[in-house]
Amino acid sequence: MQGEAEDADHARARLPRRHMLRLLLAASLTTLPGVAQAARWRPPREWRLRLYNTATGEDFDDVYCVNGRIVPEAMARIDWLLRDHYCDQCISIDDGLVHRLYELQCRLDGDRPFEVLSGYRTPETNSQLIARGLRAAPKSLHMEGRAIDIRLPGVKAKTLYRAALASGEGGSGWYPRRGFVHVDSGPPRQWVGR
């Protein structure tokens, strides 16, 4: 029984093949000046993600995936960083969302952390945002740990939005007036908000 549970944990910790291929492509686009070098490129052994929570002042700058396997301790720290800071509740953040952030980091500038404006939201927090007129979706993927609102210092929100669209998976929303981008691991869709 215990062996089966460990196998299930290891299976979840492995990166899905489609994410692996997308991440490899994204990393190659940022590190290779020419197509001729593509045959020599090797995927990074360790995948590092950089996040800064603007509400709490906490940051994450660490390896979250090694040889295509999730590092559980690192994911637990990401879960906590992306918690609902209004009530300090967290859930397991969707691996697909974290991989999507890594891909964006590879496409843009891997040295700067994403500024996190909103990660996980409890249903209560989401309802309060709606009541305050902040246009949160009633069935927001934030409540499932599958969405994040971000900025990247030194990169225009429109550029970040275009990079998110280039990934081809999940939702991407650009909010020009407020200067941030929504990224999620839901169905592919795109929008421009206020």
N, C-alpha and C positions, 0 to 999 in steps of 0.2 A: 504494500500500500504506500509506504513512504517513498519508495522508488518511483512509483507512478506520479505522486505529487511533485517530486523533484523534477521529473521529466516534463510535467505540465508547466512548471515554473520556468524551466529552461526554454521550452517551446515559446512561451510568451515573451521571454527575454530576447529571442532572436528577432532580428529585423526582417519584416516581410520583404520578399524578393523585389516587389515593385518599388518599395521605398529605397532599398539598397541601390537599385539601378538608377533611380532619380538622383539620389545623393551623389553617386559616383559621377554622373553626368554633370551635375551642378559644380562639384569640386573641380572637375576637369576643365570646365568652362572658365573658371577663375584662375587656374594655375597654369594652363597651357597656352603659350602664345601662338602655336601653330598646330594644325591637324597632324602633321608628320610626327609630332611628339606623342600623340595619343597612345601609340602602342607601348611606349615606355612608362606611361603614367601608372602608378599603383595607388589604390585607395588608401587613405590614411588609416592607420591602425586604431588610432584614438580619435573620437569625435568630441570636440570641446564646444560648449555652448556658453554664451555670455548674456546674462540677463540682469537688469536692475529694476527693482520695484520702486516706482516713484512715490507710492503712498507710504511705504514702510522704511525705505532707505536700505533695504537688504539687497544683496547681490548674489549671483551665482556665476562663477567663472571656473568651470571644471569639466572634466571628461564625463560624458553621460553614456557613452557607447564605446565598447572595445571589441574589435574584430567582429562587428555586426551584432554584438550582444549588449543589451541594456545593462547598465550598472545600477542595481536596485537601490543602493544607498544614494546615488546621485539623483535618481528619479524621485526618491522620497524628499530630498531637499528641494527639487523643482516643484513638487506638489505643494510643499509648505510655502515656498516663495510666491506661488501663484494662487494662494488661498484667498478667500473672501476676507479682506482685512477689516471689514466692518464688524465681524463676529469671530474672527480667527478660526474659521472652519475650512477644512481642505478635503479634497477627494483625489483619487488617482487621476492625474492629467493624462489624456489620451496620448499614447506613444506617437501616433500619426501626426498630431499637432507639434510635438517636440521635434520630430524629424523634419517637418515642414519649416520650422524656425531655423533648424540647422542648415537646411537647403538655402533659405534666404540669406543666412549669414555667409554661406559660401559664395552666393551670387553677388553679394555687396561687399561689405568690409568686415572681415572676421575679427578685427582687433577691437571693435567698439561693441559695448553691450546694447541689446535692445532695451529701451525704456518701456517697462510694462505699466500700462495705465489701468488695465483690468484683465484679470484672469478668470478664475472660478468665481461664480456668484451663486449664493444660495437662492432658492425661489423667493424668499422674503426680501433679500436685497434687490433682486431683479424687479419685484413688484414695487418696492419703494422708489427705484429709479424711474419706473414708468409713471408712478404717481407724481413725481417731481417734473415730469415732462421731458425726460432725457432720452426718449425714443428707444428704450431697450425693447427688444422683441419679447413678446409674451412667452414664446417657446425658445428662448435664446440658447444656443449651444454653449454659452458660458456656464449655464447651470449643469451641464454634463461634463465639464472639464475639457471641452473640445474647441474652445475659442479663446482668443486673446486680442487685446487692443494694444498696439505698440507704436513707438517712434524709434528712429535711429539717428542719434546726433550726427550732424554733418551731412545727412542725406534727406533730400526733400521727400515729403510724404508721397508725392506723385511718383517719384522714382521707386520708392519702397512698394507702392501699389503695383506698378508695372512689373517689378520683380516677382511679387506674389502671383500675379496673373500668369507669368511665364512658367510657373510650376505646373499649371494645368490641372491641379486637383484641389478640391476644397473651395471654400468661399473666400472671397477677397472684397473688402469694402474700403473705400477711401472717403475720409471726412475732411475736405479741404479747409473749412472754416476752423475746425478744431485741431487740424494738423496731425492726424493719426491714421493708422491703417488697422482694420480688423482682419484677422486671419483665422480661419477655422479648418477643421478636418471633416466638415460635412460635405454634402453634394457640391459639385462644381457650380459656381455662380459668381456673379460680380455685380457691384453697384457703386454708385457715388452718392454719398449722403450729404448732410450739411456740415 
